[in-house]
Amino acid sequence: MATAVRVSEKLLSDARKYSKVDHRSITGQIEHWARIGKCAEENPDLTYELIKEILIGVQELDSREKSEYTFG
């Protein structure tokens, strides 16, 4: 379900620039930043690189590109 949200012109302008580089929609870029920020707030000891790798891994599991490792 989509919901309209007001954002600053600066955030919109930055999202527009980054979305072109990363081949995302503007909405997709803001959602990407929100996921990273949420993860960083919930896990303050993690580096940006580790957060990025975790999010890539979650995406791979969601798209069935990889399978979950079974211990033992």
Summary of the structure (lengths in Angstrom):
residues: 72
radius of gyration: 14.9
end to end distance: 40.6
largest distance: 52.3
contacts: 134
relative contact order: 0.08
helix: 64%
strand: 0%
